[in-house]
Amino acid sequence: MCTAATYKTKDFYFGRTLDYEFSYGDQIVITPRNYSFHFRHVGDMKNHYAIIGMAHVAEDYPLYYDAMNEKGVAMAGLNFVGNAVYSEVQPDVENIAQFEFIPWILSLCASLAEVRKL
């Protein structure tokens, strides 16, 4: 099970664990501004904020565990093995795959208010 923690004083500190017995090849990954993301059901995104975080890269796509964008918005994907539920693609909504969620949010949002709206 993964654990995340934040500590906010005059600054903001964020940390998390990836509690596995082995590495998935995770590394620090920087996605530059305007790297072309291909999302399965919402198309390509060519204009977005830069992102840095821990990820495994598969077929030139960063599978972020946690990351922060250049505006300071940060998030982590916590893994609870055996508890995921995946819905069918629905019309008239943004259908974002689980592995696309962190890049999608961090590409588009410059504040928590924007995250909540999205």
Biopython code that builds the backbone (N, CA, C, O; Angstrom):
import numpy as np
from Bio.PDB.StructureBuilder import StructureBuilder

atoms = [
    (1, "MET", "N", (0.848, -1.170, 0.000)),
    (1, "MET", "CA", (0.000, 0.000, 0.000)),
    (1, "MET", "C", (0.895, 1.234, 0.000)),
    (1, "MET", "O", (1.928, 1.252, 0.668)),
    (2, "CYS", "N", (0.510, 2.248, -0.733)),
    (2, "CYS", "CA", (1.258, 3.492, -0.804)),
    (2, "CYS", "C", (0.745, 4.470, 0.251)),
    (2, "CYS", "O", (-0.410, 4.413, 0.674)),
    (3, "THR", "N", (1.630, 5.357, 0.656)),
    (3, "THR", "CA", (1.291, 6.363, 1.649)),
    (3, "THR", "C", (1.788, 7.710, 1.159)),
    (3, "THR", "O", (2.887, 7.804, 0.612)),
    (4, "ALA", "N", (0.992, 8.752, 1.349)),
    (4, "ALA", "CA", (1.412, 10.103, 0.987)),
    (4, "ALA", "C", (1.267, 11.006, 2.195)),
    (4, "ALA", "O", (0.398, 10.805, 3.044)),
    (5, "ALA", "N", (2.131, 12.003, 2.257)),
    (5, "ALA", "CA", (2.074, 12.955, 3.365)),
    (5, "ALA", "C", (2.404, 14.349, 2.850)),
    (5, "ALA", "O", (3.228, 14.513, 1.950)),
    (6, "THR", "N", (1.759, 15.336, 3.423)),
    (6, "THR", "CA", (2.080, 16.725, 3.113)),
    (6, "THR", "C", (2.357, 17.462, 4.413)),
    (6, "THR", "O", (1.802, 17.134, 5.462)),
    (7, "TYR", "N", (3.204, 18.441, 4.328)),
    (7, "TYR", "CA", (3.547, 19.265, 5.483)),
    (7, "TYR", "C", (3.570, 20.705, 5.004)),
    (7, "TYR", "O", (4.380, 21.065, 4.150)),
    (8, "LYS", "N", (2.697, 21.518, 5.540)),
    (8, "LYS", "CA", (2.589, 22.892, 5.088)),
    (8, "LYS", "C", (2.940, 23.841, 6.224)),
    (8, "LYS", "O", (2.269, 23.874, 7.256)),
    (9, "THR", "N", (3.995, 24.608, 6.018)),
    (9, "THR", "CA", (4.367, 25.700, 6.915)),
    (9, "THR", "C", (4.340, 26.936, 6.029)),
    (9, "THR", "O", (3.366, 27.156, 5.309)),
    (10, "LYS", "N", (5.378, 27.733, 6.067)),
    (10, "LYS", "CA", (5.450, 28.827, 5.105)),
    (10, "LYS", "C", (5.761, 28.277, 3.711)),
    (10, "LYS", "O", (5.553, 28.962, 2.710)),
    (11, "ASP", "N", (6.259, 27.044, 3.652)),
    (11, "ASP", "CA", (6.513, 26.335, 2.405)),
    (11, "ASP", "C", (5.611, 25.100, 2.356)),
    (11, "ASP", "O", (4.836, 24.857, 3.281)),
    (12, "PHE", "N", (5.712, 24.342, 1.301)),
    (12, "PHE", "CA", (4.905, 23.144, 1.144)),
    (12, "PHE", "C", (5.834, 21.971, 0.851)),
    (12, "PHE", "O", (6.670, 22.045, -0.050)),
    (13, "TYR", "N", (5.686, 20.892, 1.610)),
    (13, "TYR", "CA", (6.495, 19.694, 1.426)),
    (13, "TYR", "C", (5.561, 18.518, 1.153)),
    (13, "TYR", "O", (4.510, 18.375, 1.777)),
    (14, "PHE", "N", (5.968, 17.695, 0.216)),
    (14, "PHE", "CA", (5.142, 16.572, -0.193)),
    (14, "PHE", "C", (6.034, 15.343, -0.315)),
    (14, "PHE", "O", (7.138, 15.426, -0.854)),
    (15, "GLY", "N", (5.570, 14.224, 0.176)),
    (15, "GLY", "CA", (6.310, 12.982, 0.051)),
    (15, "GLY", "C", (5.364, 11.806, -0.047)),
    (15, "GLY", "O", (4.191, 11.900, 0.316)),
    (16, "ARG", "N", (5.881, 10.708, -0.538)),
    (16, "ARG", "CA", (5.063, 9.507, -0.642)),
    (16, "ARG", "C", (5.949, 8.287, -0.748)),
    (16, "ARG", "O", (7.137, 8.395, -1.055)),
    (17, "THR", "N", (5.378, 7.144, -0.498)),
    (17, "THR", "CA", (6.100, 5.888, -0.645)),
    (17, "THR", "C", (5.488, 5.094, -1.789)),
    (17, "THR", "O", (4.319, 5.271, -2.131)),
    (18, "LEU", "N", (6.273, 4.240, -2.357)),
    (18, "LEU", "CA", (5.799, 3.261, -3.322)),
    (18, "LEU", "C", (6.205, 1.921, -2.739)),
    (18, "LEU", "O", (7.313, 1.439, -2.975)),
    (19, "ASP", "N", (5.318, 1.334, -1.990)),
    (19, "ASP", "CA", (5.638, 0.187, -1.151)),
    (19, "ASP", "C", (5.578, -1.136, -1.913)),
    (19, "ASP", "O", (4.615, -1.895, -1.802)),
    (20, "TYR", "N", (6.623, -1.387, -2.682)),
    (20, "TYR", "CA", (6.771, -2.667, -3.360)),
    (20, "TYR", "C", (8.152, -3.214, -3.074)),
    (20, "TYR", "O", (9.060, -2.465, -2.715)),
    (21, "GLU", "N", (8.312, -4.501, -3.229)),
    (21, "GLU", "CA", (9.589, -5.148, -2.953)),
    (21, "GLU", "C", (10.582, -4.956, -4.086)),
    (21, "GLU", "O", (11.757, -5.289, -3.926)),
    (22, "PHE", "N", (10.153, -4.435, -5.215)),
    (22, "PHE", "CA", (11.017, -4.288, -6.381)),
    (22, "PHE", "C", (10.683, -2.989, -7.098)),
    (22, "PHE", "O", (9.656, -2.364, -6.838)),
    (23, "SER", "N", (11.565, -2.597, -7.999)),
    (23, "SER", "CA", (11.371, -1.361, -8.755)),
    (23, "SER", "C", (10.664, -1.654, -10.071)),
    (23, "SER", "O", (10.874, -2.695, -10.693)),
    (24, "TYR", "N", (9.842, -0.735, -10.468)),
    (24, "TYR", "CA", (9.200, -0.806, -11.781)),
    (24, "TYR", "C", (10.002, -0.014, -12.815)),
    (24, "TYR", "O", (9.528, 0.222, -13.927)),
    (25, "GLY", "N", (11.215, 0.394, -12.448)),
    (25, "GLY", "CA", (12.001, 1.224, -13.343)),
    (25, "GLY", "C", (11.638, 2.687, -13.203)),
    (25, "GLY", "O", (11.818, 3.476, -14.131)),
    (26, "ASP", "N", (11.120, 3.049, -12.025)),
    (26, "ASP", "CA", (10.723, 4.430, -11.809)),
    (26, "ASP", "C", (11.946, 5.335, -11.780)),
    (26, "ASP", "O", (13.033, 4.937, -11.362)),
    (27, "GLN", "N", (11.735, 6.549, -12.233)),
    (27, "GLN", "CA", (12.803, 7.529, -12.314)),
    (27, "GLN", "C", (12.209, 8.929, -12.270)),
    (27, "GLN", "O", (11.004, 9.103, -12.451)),
    (28, "ILE", "N", (13.050, 9.922, -12.032)),
    (28, "ILE", "CA", (12.584, 11.296, -12.114)),
    (28, "ILE", "C", (12.366, 11.610, -13.587)),
    (28, "ILE", "O", (13.257, 11.417, -14.415)),
    (29, "VAL", "N", (11.169, 12.099, -13.903)),
    (29, "VAL", "CA", (10.808, 12.375, -15.294)),
    (29, "VAL", "C", (10.338, 13.816, -15.400)),
    (29, "VAL", "O", (9.526, 14.278, -14.599)),
    (30, "ILE", "N", (10.852, 14.513, -16.390)),
    (30, "ILE", "CA", (10.401, 15.863, -16.696)),
    (30, "ILE", "C", (9.685, 15.832, -18.037)),
    (30, "ILE", "O", (10.254, 15.423, -19.049)),
    (31, "THR", "N", (8.439, 16.266, -18.033)),
    (31, "THR", "CA", (7.695, 16.411, -19.274)),
    (31, "THR", "C", (7.692, 17.896, -19.608)),
    (31, "THR", "O", (7.064, 18.684, -18.901)),
    (32, "PRO", "N", (8.380, 18.289, -20.672)),
    (32, "PRO", "CA", (8.455, 19.715, -20.987)),
    (32, "PRO", "C", (7.117, 20.274, -21.450)),
    (32, "PRO", "O", (6.233, 19.538, -21.889)),
    (33, "ARG", "N", (6.993, 21.587, -21.342)),
    (33, "ARG", "CA", (5.808, 22.251, -21.881)),
    (33, "ARG", "C", (5.609, 21.796, -23.325)),
    (33, "ARG", "O", (6.560, 21.663, -24.095)),
    (34, "ASN", "N", (4.388, 21.569, -23.652)),
    (34, "ASN", "CA", (3.979, 21.303, -25.022)),
    (34, "ASN", "C", (4.484, 19.984, -25.610)),
    (34, "ASN", "O", (4.480, 19.803, -26.828)),
    (35, "TYR", "N", (4.924, 19.051, -24.733)),
    (35, "TYR", "CA", (5.139, 17.673, -25.164)),
    (35, "TYR", "C", (3.766, 17.142, -25.553)),
    (35, "TYR", "O", (2.802, 17.367, -24.821)),
    (36, "SER", "N", (3.648, 16.470, -26.637)),
    (36, "SER", "CA", (2.339, 16.022, -27.102)),
    (36, "SER", "C", (1.873, 14.780, -26.337)),
    (36, "SER", "O", (2.404, 13.684, -26.520)),
    (37, "PHE", "N", (0.873, 14.977, -25.479)),
    (37, "PHE", "CA", (0.238, 13.856, -24.787)),
    (37, "PHE", "C", (-0.874, 13.311, -25.676)),
    (37, "PHE", "O", (-1.644, 14.078, -26.254)),
    (38, "HIS", "N", (-0.955, 12.006, -25.782)),
    (38, "HIS", "CA", (-2.089, 11.382, -26.464)),
    (38, "HIS", "C", (-2.957, 10.718, -25.400)),
    (38, "HIS", "O", (-2.521, 9.793, -24.714)),
    (39, "PHE", "N", (-4.186, 11.200, -25.274)),
    (39, "PHE", "CA", (-5.149, 10.626, -24.338)),
    (39, "PHE", "C", (-6.088, 9.723, -25.125)),
    (39, "PHE", "O", (-6.530, 10.077, -26.218)),
    (40, "ARG", "N", (-6.387, 8.567, -24.570)),
    (40, "ARG", "CA", (-7.171, 7.554, -25.287)),
    (40, "ARG", "C", (-8.524, 8.033, -25.787)),
    (40, "ARG", "O", (-8.921, 7.703, -26.905)),
    (41, "HIS", "N", (-9.238, 8.806, -24.976)),
    (41, "HIS", "CA", (-10.617, 9.137, -25.341)),
    (41, "HIS", "C", (-10.885, 10.632, -25.478)),
    (41, "HIS", "O", (-11.998, 11.024, -25.829)),
    (42, "VAL", "N", (-9.895, 11.466, -25.211)),
    (42, "VAL", "CA", (-10.108, 12.916, -25.350)),
    (42, "VAL", "C", (-9.120, 13.544, -26.332)),
    (42, "VAL", "O", (-9.022, 14.768, -26.411)),
    (43, "GLY", "N", (-8.392, 12.721, -27.073)),
    (43, "GLY", "CA", (-7.501, 13.226, -28.108)),
    (43, "GLY", "C", (-6.145, 13.664, -27.604)),
    (43, "GLY", "O", (-5.735, 13.320, -26.496)),
    (44, "ASP", "N", (-5.456, 14.428, -28.430)),
    (44, "ASP", "CA", (-4.108, 14.883, -28.122)),
    (44, "ASP", "C", (-4.136, 16.241, -27.432)),
    (44, "ASP", "O", (-5.019, 17.064, -27.674)),
    (45, "MET", "N", (-3.156, 16.451, -26.574)),
    (45, "MET", "CA", (-2.977, 17.746, -25.913)),
    (45, "MET", "C", (-1.554, 18.201, -26.235)),
    (45, "MET", "O", (-0.578, 17.571, -25.828)),
    (46, "LYS", "N", (-1.458, 19.285, -26.958)),
    (46, "LYS", "CA", (-0.149, 19.764, -27.392)),
    (46, "LYS", "C", (0.316, 20.992, -26.621)),
    (46, "LYS", "O", (1.503, 21.315, -26.658)),
    (47, "ASN", "N", (-0.577, 21.684, -25.926)),
    (47, "ASN", "CA", (-0.213, 22.872, -25.157)),
    (47, "ASN", "C", (-0.560, 22.641, -23.698)),
    (47, "ASN", "O", (-1.728, 22.466, -23.350)),
    (48, "HIS", "N", (0.472, 22.640, -22.832)),
    (48, "HIS", "CA", (0.233, 22.380, -21.409)),
    (48, "HIS", "C", (1.422, 22.831, -20.587)),
    (48, "HIS", "O", (2.459, 23.214, -21.129)),
    (49, "TYR", "N", (1.261, 22.781, -19.261)),
    (49, "TYR", "CA", (2.330, 23.135, -18.333)),
    (49, "TYR", "C", (3.388, 22.033, -18.292)),
    (49, "TYR", "O", (3.106, 20.872, -18.590)),
    (50, "ALA", "N", (4.612, 22.419, -17.918)),
    (50, "ALA", "CA", (5.678, 21.442, -17.698)),
    (50, "ALA", "C", (5.381, 20.666, -16.415)),
    (50, "ALA", "O", (4.758, 21.193, -15.493)),
    (51, "ILE", "N", (5.831, 19.410, -16.362)),
    (51, "ILE", "CA", (5.569, 18.522, -15.228)),
    (51, "ILE", "C", (6.871, 17.824, -14.838)),
    (51, "ILE", "O", (7.663, 17.443, -15.700)),
    (52, "ILE", "N", (7.084, 17.660, -13.528)),
    (52, "ILE", "CA", (8.210, 16.874, -13.024)),
    (52, "ILE", "C", (7.688, 15.933, -11.949)),
    (52, "ILE", "O", (6.847, 16.315, -11.136)),
    (53, "GLY", "N", (8.186, 14.706, -11.947)),
    (53, "GLY", "CA", (7.752, 13.759, -10.926)),
    (53, "GLY", "C", (8.419, 12.415, -11.082)),
    (53, "GLY", "O", (9.331, 12.242, -11.892)),
    (54, "MET", "N", (7.951, 11.464, -10.294)),
    (54, "MET", "CA", (8.440, 10.080, -10.381)),
    (54, "MET", "C", (7.509, 9.312, -11.311)),
    (54, "MET", "O", (6.286, 9.369, -11.178)),
    (55, "ALA", "N", (8.109, 8.597, -12.252)),
    (55, "ALA", "CA", (7.297, 7.881, -13.227)),
    (55, "ALA", "C", (8.067, 6.698, -13.789)),
    (55, "ALA", "O", (9.292, 6.628, -13.698)),
    (56, "HIS", "N", (7.335, 5.794, -14.359)),
    (56, "HIS", "CA", (7.877, 4.756, -15.229)),
    (56, "HIS", "C", (7.492, 5.196, -16.630)),
    (56, "HIS", "O", (6.342, 5.569, -16.859)),
    (57, "VAL", "N", (8.417, 5.163, -17.564)),
    (57, "VAL", "CA", (8.121, 5.578, -18.928)),
    (57, "VAL", "C", (7.916, 4.338, -19.778)),
    (57, "VAL", "O", (8.795, 3.480, -19.862)),
    (58, "ALA", "N", (6.761, 4.248, -20.402)),
    (58, "ALA", "CA", (6.429, 3.117, -21.270)),
    (58, "ALA", "C", (6.030, 3.659, -22.639)),
    (58, "ALA", "O", (5.080, 4.434, -22.753)),
    (59, "GLU", "N", (6.747, 3.253, -23.662)),
    (59, "GLU", "CA", (6.480, 3.696, -25.035)),
    (59, "GLU", "C", (6.403, 5.224, -25.122)),
    (59, "GLU", "O", (5.476, 5.770, -25.721)),
    (60, "ASP", "N", (7.375, 5.902, -24.527)),
    (60, "ASP", "CA", (7.495, 7.373, -24.512)),
    (60, "ASP", "C", (6.357, 8.066, -23.781)),
    (60, "ASP", "O", (6.146, 9.263, -23.977)),
    (61, "TYR", "N", (5.614, 7.342, -22.939)),
    (61, "TYR", "CA", (4.527, 7.942, -22.169)),
    (61, "TYR", "C", (4.879, 7.838, -20.686)),
    (61, "TYR", "O", (5.112, 6.737, -20.189)),
    (62, "PRO", "N", (4.922, 8.979, -19.962)),
    (62, "PRO", "CA", (5.260, 8.932, -18.538)),
    (62, "PRO", "C", (4.072, 8.457, -17.691)),
    (62, "PRO", "O", (3.018, 9.091, -17.667)),
    (63, "LEU", "N", (4.261, 7.355, -17.015)),
    (63, "LEU", "CA", (3.239, 6.830, -16.110)),
    (63, "LEU", "C", (3.589, 7.351, -14.716)),
    (63, "LEU", "O", (4.273, 6.682, -13.942)),
    (64, "TYR", "N", (3.111, 8.552, -14.413)),
    (64, "TYR", "CA", (3.488, 9.235, -13.173)),
    (64, "TYR", "C", (2.885, 8.564, -11.952)),
    (64, "TYR", "O", (1.706, 8.210, -11.933)),
    (65, "TYR", "N", (3.727, 8.395, -10.921)),
    (65, "TYR", "CA", (3.271, 7.984, -9.593)),
    (65, "TYR", "C", (2.847, 9.217, -8.815)),
    (65, "TYR", "O", (1.820, 9.222, -8.137)),
    (66, "ASP", "N", (3.657, 10.260, -8.927)),
    (66, "ASP", "CA", (3.365, 11.550, -8.318)),
    (66, "ASP", "C", (4.111, 12.599, -9.115)),
    (66, "ASP", "O", (5.136, 12.308, -9.731)),
    (67, "ALA", "N", (3.600, 13.817, -9.105)),
    (67, "ALA", "CA", (4.224, 14.858, -9.907)),
    (67, "ALA", "C", (3.733, 16.232, -9.482)),
    (67, "ALA", "O", (2.777, 16.374, -8.721)),
    (68, "MET", "N", (4.433, 17.249, -10.008)),
    (68, "MET", "CA", (4.060, 18.645, -9.785)),
    (68, "MET", "C", (4.254, 19.391, -11.103)),
    (68, "MET", "O", (5.193, 19.123, -11.852)),
    (69, "ASN", "N", (3.358, 20.324, -11.369)),
    (69, "ASN", "CA", (3.543, 21.116, -12.575)),
    (69, "ASN", "C", (4.265, 22.420, -12.261)),
    (69, "ASN", "O", (4.523, 22.723, -11.096)),
    (70, "GLU", "N", (4.586, 23.181, -13.282)),
    (70, "GLU", "CA", (5.356, 24.410, -13.111)),
    (70, "GLU", "C", (4.614, 25.485, -12.335)),
    (70, "GLU", "O", (5.229, 26.467, -11.920)),
    (71, "LYS", "N", (3.315, 25.333, -12.125)),
    (71, "LYS", "CA", (2.523, 26.284, -11.354)),
    (71, "LYS", "C", (2.448, 25.904, -9.877)),
    (71, "LYS", "O", (1.901, 26.658, -9.071)),
    (72, "GLY", "N", (2.996, 24.733, -9.513)),
    (72, "GLY", "CA", (3.005, 24.303, -8.117)),
    (72, "GLY", "C", (1.878, 23.375, -7.724)),
    (72, "GLY", "O", (1.745, 23.038, -6.547)),
    (73, "VAL", "N", (1.061, 22.952, -8.678)),
    (73, "VAL", "CA", (-0.003, 21.985, -8.389)),
    (73, "VAL", "C", (0.629, 20.597, -8.369)),
    (73, "VAL", "O", (1.306, 20.202, -9.319)),
    (74, "ALA", "N", (0.406, 19.860, -7.282)),
    (74, "ALA", "CA", (1.006, 18.536, -7.124)),
    (74, "ALA", "C", (-0.068, 17.508, -6.815)),
    (74, "ALA", "O", (-1.107, 17.829, -6.237)),
    (75, "MET", "N", (0.195, 16.272, -7.206)),
    (75, "MET", "CA", (-0.728, 15.186, -6.889)),
    (75, "MET", "C", (-0.010, 13.853, -6.963)),
    (75, "MET", "O", (1.061, 13.735, -7.559)),
    (76, "ALA", "N", (-0.620, 12.854, -6.347)),
    (76, "ALA", "CA", (-0.071, 11.505, -6.356)),
    (76, "ALA", "C", (-1.195, 10.518, -6.639)),
    (76, "ALA", "O", (-2.351, 10.750, -6.285)),
    (77, "GLY", "N", (-0.841, 9.437, -7.269)),
    (77, "GLY", "CA", (-1.777, 8.349, -7.471)),
    (77, "GLY", "C", (-1.461, 7.268, -6.458)),
    (77, "GLY", "O", (-0.422, 6.614, -6.553)),
    (78, "LEU", "N", (-2.330, 7.074, -5.504)),
    (78, "LEU", "CA", (-2.110, 6.038, -4.505)),
    (78, "LEU", "C", (-2.648, 4.713, -5.023)),
    (78, "LEU", "O", (-3.712, 4.663, -5.640)),
    (79, "ASN", "N", (-1.913, 3.651, -4.770)),
    (79, "ASN", "CA", (-2.239, 2.343, -5.303)),
    (79, "ASN", "C", (-2.784, 1.444, -4.200)),
    (79, "ASN", "O", (-2.088, 1.148, -3.229)),
    (80, "PHE", "N", (-4.022, 1.018, -4.355)),
    (80, "PHE", "CA", (-4.640, 0.074, -3.425)),
    (80, "PHE", "C", (-4.984, -1.169, -4.229)),
    (80, "PHE", "O", (-6.082, -1.291, -4.772)),
    (81, "VAL", "N", (-4.038, -2.084, -4.298)),
    (81, "VAL", "CA", (-4.158, -3.269, -5.142)),
    (81, "VAL", "C", (-5.440, -4.036, -4.823)),
    (81, "VAL", "O", (-5.757, -4.296, -3.662)),
    (82, "GLY", "N", (-6.167, -4.388, -5.880)),
    (82, "GLY", "CA", (-7.378, -5.183, -5.728)),
    (82, "GLY", "C", (-8.635, -4.388, -5.464)),
    (82, "GLY", "O", (-9.705, -4.977, -5.305)),
    (83, "ASN", "N", (-8.544, -3.051, -5.410)),
    (83, "ASN", "CA", (-9.717, -2.241, -5.094)),
    (83, "ASN", "C", (-10.173, -1.340, -6.231)),
    (83, "ASN", "O", (-11.096, -0.548, -6.043)),
    (84, "ALA", "N", (-9.567, -1.432, -7.385)),
    (84, "ALA", "CA", (-9.924, -0.543, -8.491)),
    (84, "ALA", "C", (-11.204, -1.014, -9.177)),
    (84, "ALA", "O", (-11.472, -2.210, -9.289)),
    (85, "VAL", "N", (-11.978, -0.042, -9.629)),
    (85, "VAL", "CA", (-13.182, -0.294, -10.415)),
    (85, "VAL", "C", (-13.088, 0.576, -11.662)),
    (85, "VAL", "O", (-12.870, 1.783, -11.555)),
    (86, "TYR", "N", (-13.246, -0.011, -12.825)),
    (86, "TYR", "CA", (-13.137, 0.716, -14.079)),
    (86, "TYR", "C", (-14.486, 0.718, -14.779)),
    (86, "TYR", "O", (-15.077, -0.337, -15.005)),
    (87, "SER", "N", (-14.962, 1.887, -15.116)),
    (87, "SER", "CA", (-16.253, 2.045, -15.783)),
    (87, "SER", "C", (-16.070, 2.016, -17.292)),
    (87, "SER", "O", (-14.974, 2.226, -17.810)),
    (88, "GLU", "N", (-17.151, 1.757, -17.966)),
    (88, "GLU", "CA", (-17.162, 1.834, -19.427)),
    (88, "GLU", "C", (-17.087, 3.295, -19.844)),
    (88, "GLU", "O", (-17.454, 4.185, -19.078)),
    (89, "VAL", "N", (-16.609, 3.537, -21.061)),
    (89, "VAL", "CA", (-16.567, 4.891, -21.612)),
    (89, "VAL", "C", (-18.004, 5.410, -21.707)),
    (89, "VAL", "O", (-18.904, 4.710, -22.171)),
    (90, "GLN", "N", (-18.195, 6.651, -21.257)),
    (90, "GLN", "CA", (-19.521, 7.273, -21.232)),
    (90, "GLN", "C", (-19.566, 8.456, -22.197)),
    (90, "GLN", "O", (-18.579, 9.181, -22.324)),
    (91, "PRO", "N", (-20.689, 8.663, -22.875)),
    (91, "PRO", "CA", (-20.807, 9.835, -23.750)),
    (91, "PRO", "C", (-20.950, 11.112, -22.914)),
    (91, "PRO", "O", (-21.413, 11.062, -21.775)),
    (92, "ASP", "N", (-20.556, 12.242, -23.477)),
    (92, "ASP", "CA", (-20.764, 13.570, -22.892)),
    (92, "ASP", "C", (-20.005, 13.828, -21.593)),
    (92, "ASP", "O", (-20.382, 14.722, -20.836)),
    (93, "VAL", "N", (-18.941, 13.065, -21.317)),
    (93, "VAL", "CA", (-18.061, 13.336, -20.176)),
    (93, "VAL", "C", (-16.616, 13.165, -20.638)),
    (93, "VAL", "O", (-16.350, 12.576, -21.686)),
    (94, "GLU", "N", (-15.693, 13.687, -19.842)),
    (94, "GLU", "CA", (-14.268, 13.491, -20.132)),
    (94, "GLU", "C", (-13.896, 12.091, -19.641)),
    (94, "GLU", "O", (-13.892, 11.846, -18.434)),
    (95, "ASN", "N", (-13.593, 11.197, -20.531)),
    (95, "ASN", "CA", (-13.193, 9.833, -20.191)),
    (95, "ASN", "C", (-11.675, 9.772, -20.141)),
    (95, "ASN", "O", (-11.009, 9.674, -21.172)),
    (96, "ILE", "N", (-11.133, 9.830, -18.918)),
    (96, "ILE", "CA", (-9.694, 9.844, -18.705)),
    (96, "ILE", "C", (-9.299, 8.521, -18.052)),
    (96, "ILE", "O", (-9.831, 8.153, -17.006)),
    (97, "ALA", "N", (-8.365, 7.814, -18.677)),
    (97, "ALA", "CA", (-7.886, 6.551, -18.117)),
    (97, "ALA", "C", (-7.108, 6.821, -16.838)),
    (97, "ALA", "O", (-6.567, 7.912, -16.656)),
    (98, "GLN", "N", (-7.050, 5.842, -15.960)),
    (98, "GLN", "CA", (-6.362, 5.974, -14.678)),
    (98, "GLN", "C", (-4.926, 6.460, -14.849)),
    (98, "GLN", "O", (-4.496, 7.359, -14.126)),
    (99, "PHE", "N", (-4.181, 5.892, -15.780)),
    (99, "PHE", "CA", (-2.781, 6.271, -15.967)),
    (99, "PHE", "C", (-2.627, 7.639, -16.620)),
    (99, "PHE", "O", (-1.527, 8.192, -16.630)),
    (100, "GLU", "N", (-3.710, 8.199, -17.168)),
    (100, "GLU", "CA", (-3.687, 9.520, -17.790)),
    (100, "GLU", "C", (-4.078, 10.634, -16.820)),
    (100, "GLU", "O", (-3.892, 11.812, -17.126)),
    (101, "PHE", "N", (-4.613, 10.276, -15.663)),
    (101, "PHE", "CA", (-5.215, 11.261, -14.767)),
    (101, "PHE", "C", (-4.229, 12.320, -14.283)),
    (101, "PHE", "O", (-4.537, 13.511, -14.325)),
    (102, "ILE", "N", (-3.041, 11.903, -13.820)),
    (102, "ILE", "CA", (-2.061, 12.877, -13.330)),
    (102, "ILE", "C", (-1.603, 13.809, -14.452)),
    (102, "ILE", "O", (-1.628, 15.023, -14.252)),
    (103, "PRO", "N", (-1.188, 13.315, -15.618)),
    (103, "PRO", "CA", (-0.801, 14.256, -16.676)),
    (103, "PRO", "C", (-1.946, 15.159, -17.131)),
    (103, "PRO", "O", (-1.715, 16.323, -17.460)),
    (104, "TRP", "N", (-3.160, 14.649, -17.154)),
    (104, "TRP", "CA", (-4.305, 15.446, -17.605)),
    (104, "TRP", "C", (-4.553, 16.611, -16.654)),
    (104, "TRP", "O", (-4.679, 17.755, -17.093)),
    (105, "ILE", "N", (-4.624, 16.329, -15.356)),
    (105, "ILE", "CA", (-4.854, 17.388, -14.363)),
    (105, "ILE", "C", (-3.698, 18.390, -14.361)),
    (105, "ILE", "O", (-3.925, 19.597, -14.431)),
    (106, "LEU", "N", (-2.466, 17.897, -14.280)),
    (106, "LEU", "CA", (-1.319, 18.795, -14.157)),
    (106, "LEU", "C", (-1.020, 19.557, -15.440)),
    (106, "LEU", "O", (-0.386, 20.611, -15.398)),
    (107, "SER", "N", (-1.459, 19.050, -16.558)),
    (107, "SER", "CA", (-1.296, 19.777, -17.823)),
    (107, "SER", "C", (-2.206, 20.993, -17.904)),
    (107, "SER", "O", (-1.857, 22.003, -18.515)),
    (108, "LEU", "N", (-3.371, 20.888, -17.286)),
    (108, "LEU", "CA", (-4.412, 21.900, -17.466)),
    (108, "LEU", "C", (-4.592, 22.873, -16.318)),
    (108, "LEU", "O", (-5.105, 23.971, -16.532)),
    (109, "CYS", "N", (-4.192, 22.517, -15.113)),
    (109, "CYS", "CA", (-4.582, 23.287, -13.927)),
    (109, "CYS", "C", (-3.413, 24.047, -13.301)),
    (109, "CYS", "O", (-2.343, 23.486, -13.068)),
    (110, "ALA", "N", (-3.643, 25.346, -13.033)),
    (110, "ALA", "CA", (-2.639, 26.201, -12.400)),
    (110, "ALA", "C", (-2.944, 26.452, -10.936)),
    (110, "ALA", "O", (-2.172, 27.122, -10.250)),
    (111, "SER", "N", (-4.069, 25.918, -10.439)),
    (111, "SER", "CA", (-4.460, 26.136, -9.043)),
    (111, "SER", "C", (-5.403, 25.032, -8.595)),
    (111, "SER", "O", (-5.954, 24.294, -9.413)),
    (112, "LEU", "N", (-5.579, 24.930, -7.290)),
    (112, "LEU", "CA", (-6.528, 23.958, -6.741)),
    (112, "LEU", "C", (-7.950, 24.284, -7.182)),
    (112, "LEU", "O", (-8.749, 23.377, -7.416)),
    (113, "ALA", "N", (-8.266, 25.550, -7.295)),
    (113, "ALA", "CA", (-9.600, 25.957, -7.776)),
    (113, "ALA", "C", (-9.857, 25.404, -9.170)),
    (113, "ALA", "O", (-10.960, 24.940, -9.461)),
    (114, "GLU", "N", (-8.855, 25.449, -10.028)),
    (114, "GLU", "CA", (-9.005, 24.898, -11.377)),
    (114, "GLU", "C", (-9.134, 23.377, -11.344)),
    (114, "GLU", "O", (-9.886, 22.806, -12.134)),
    (115, "VAL", "N", (-8.410, 22.715, -10.441)),
    (115, "VAL", "CA", (-8.536, 21.262, -10.286)),
    (115, "VAL", "C", (-9.956, 20.911, -9.901)),
    (115, "VAL", "O", (-10.560, 20.015, -10.492)),
    (116, "ARG", "N", (-10.491, 21.603, -8.923)),
    (116, "ARG", "CA", (-11.864, 21.322, -8.470)),
    (116, "ARG", "C", (-12.874, 21.546, -9.577)),
    (116, "ARG", "O", (-13.810, 20.761, -9.727)),
    (117, "LYS", "N", (-12.703, 22.606, -10.355)),
    (117, "LYS", "CA", (-13.617, 22.898, -11.460)),
    (117, "LYS", "C", (-13.549, 21.816, -12.528)),
    (117, "LYS", "O", (-14.574, 21.375, -13.047)),
    (118, "LEU", "N", (-12.319, 21.391, -12.854)),
    (118, "LEU", "CA", (-12.126, 20.383, -13.885)),
    (118, "LEU", "C", (-12.725, 19.057, -13.456)),
    (118, "LEU", "O", (-12.659, 18.080, -14.202)),
]
sb = StructureBuilder()
sb.init_structure("model")
sb.init_model(0)
sb.init_chain("A")
sb.init_seg("    ")
for serial, (resi, resn, name, xyz) in enumerate(atoms, 1):
    if name == "N":
        sb.init_residue(resn, " ", resi, " ")
    sb.init_atom(name, np.array(xyz, "f"), 0.0, 1.0, " ", f" {name:<3s}", serial, name[0])
structure = sb.get_structure()
